[in-house]
Amino acid sequence: KNEAADCCLPSFIFSGKFTEAGDLLAGTFSGITDEINKEVKAMVALKKRTQQLRDTDNEFMIQKAKTRQEIEKARLLAEDETKSASERLQNLKKALELEAKTTEQEIALAKERMNIQRQEMALSENSAEDEAELARLKTDIIERETASIKMRRRVVTEVNALENEIRAEEKARADAKLAEIKKEENRLADLKAKKDKA
């Protein structure tokens, strides 16, 4: 709203200063036109971001399904007790890495959805539904981050258990080797003692 136009326009018109009135109105309309152009550009850019997000979401759905398949294969191999502990550990770490990347992408997409909603709300009047949608999007991000933390903690626990199992297996092999060496030393000492007696 242009206060100068409100107060001066009638006095210019009634005093016959039509040029001044025209200049004042032109400035007012120019400001309105600039503002409309800015809003239109912002809305067009937002529309493009929304479409880009939709396309990315669709691509990600397919990629996520493929990644889930890889994760499940890696987890099955990690649980396969016919495999060595080191092979199982390697597959478990692969599953963790794939899971982390997928979760990062999910969170990034969720944040973009929330940012788009915020910008849409900044460009227009907000309804209770708009506010509820923004709250839902924020909640979605928090829940995804929480699920990611829980998943990582669970897998780290599994990795630690496998690493402990590997160390235990290595210690058992080393102890068996040491026992074998001790047994051979004792056998040689007995032979030497027998030889010395003879």
N, C-alpha and C positions, 0 to 999 in steps of 0.2 A: 504494500500500500504506500502510495506516494503522498506524504503530508503536504508537500509544497503544492502539488496539483490540487489538493482539496481546498487549501486556503486561498491560493492566488488565482486559480483558473477563473472563478466567477468574476473577480474584480477586473481581470484582463478583458474578459468578454464584454462586461457592462461598460467599461471605459473605452471600448473600441480598439484595444490593443490585440488585434486578432493574430498578428505575427508572433507576439510573445506567447499567446495562448497556444498557438500551434506548436511552437518550439517546446513548450512545457509538456504538452500531450505527447509529442514525438519522443521525448526523453523517457516518459513514463512507459510508453509502449515498447521502446527499445529495451528497457530493463526487464519488462515482462517477457519479451521475446527471447532475450538472453537466458533468462531463468528456465523458460520452457525448453529451449535447446539443450541446456545442461541436463535437465531431467530426462529428456528423450534419449540423449547419449548414454546416460547412466542406465536407463532401462534397457536399451539395446545391448549394452555391454553385459548387463546382468542376465539378459535372455541368452546371450551367447555362452556365458559361464554355466548357466543351468543346462543348456543343451550339451555342452562339453562334459559336464558332470554326469549327465544321463548316459552319454556314450561310454565314458570311462567306467561307470557302474556296470554297464552291460558287458564290457570286455572283462572287467574284473570278476564278474560272476563266473564266467567260463574259466578264466585263469585260476580262480580260487578252487573250483571243482577239480581241476587237474592237479593243483598243488596239494589238495586234501588227499588225493589218490597217492601221490608220492609220499606224503607224510605217513599215511597208513601203511604203505609198503615198508618204509623205513622203521616204523614202530614194530611191525610184525617181525622184521629181521632182528630188531633189538631185543625182542622177547623170545626169540628162537634159541633155546638152550643147546641145540646141536652146533651152534656157532660159537666161536671163541668169544671170550669176554671182550676182547679188544675189538672184534668185528661188531659185536652188539653195541659197544660204546660208540663206535664210529657212526653207526646207523641212528642211534639215539641223538647224537649231536646234530646229525643231518636233519632229523625230524624237528629238533628244537630251532635250528636256523630257519628252516622253511616256515615253521609256525610263526616265528618272530617277524619275518618279512611280510607274511600275509596279514598279521595283526597290525603292523605299521601301516600297510596300505589301507586296511579297513578304517583305522583311526584317522588317517589323512582324508579319506573320502567323507567320513562323518563330520570332520571339522569344516570341510568345504561346504557341505550341506548347511551346517549351522551358519557359516559366514554369509552364504547366499540368502538365507532366511533373514538374517540381521539387516542386510542391505536392502532387501525388499521392504522390510518394515520401516527402514529409514526413509524410503521414497514414498510411503503412503500412510494413510490412517491405519492404525492397528486395531484389530478386533481381538476379542478374548481368545478366539481360535488361533490367531497368529501368535499370541503370547504363549498359549499352551503348546503350539508346535515348536516354538523356540525352546521352551523348557524340556520338551520331549527329546529334541536334538541334543541339548546339553547333557541330559541324562544318558542318552545313548552313548555319547563319548565316554562318560565316566564309567559306565558299565563295561564298555569294550576295554578300557584301560585296566579296570579291575580284573577282568577275565584274563587279560594278558599277564598281569602280575601273578595271578594264581597258577596259570599254565607254566610260566617260567619257573616258579618255585617248585612245582611238582616235578618238572623235568630235571631241574638241577638236583633235586633229591635223588631221582633215578640215576642220574649221571654219577653222583657221589657214591651211590650204592655199587654201581658197576666198577667204578675206579677202586673202591675198597675190595671188591671181589678179585679184580686183576692183581692188586697188591698181595692179597691173601694167596692167590694161585702162585705168584712169583716167589713168595716166601716159602710156600710148601715145596716148590721145586728146589729152591736153594737149600732148604733143610734136608730134603731127600738126598741131594747131591753131597751135602756135608756129611750126612750119616753114612753114605756110601764110601766117602773118602776115609772117614774114621774106621769103618769096618775093614777097609783095605789096609790102613795103617796097623790096626790090631793084628790082622792076619800076617802081615810082614814082620811085625814084632814077635809074634808067636813062632814063625819060621826061623827067625834069627836066634831066638832063645833056644829052640830045638837044635839048631845047627851048632850053637855055642856049647851045648851040653854034650854033643856028640864028639 
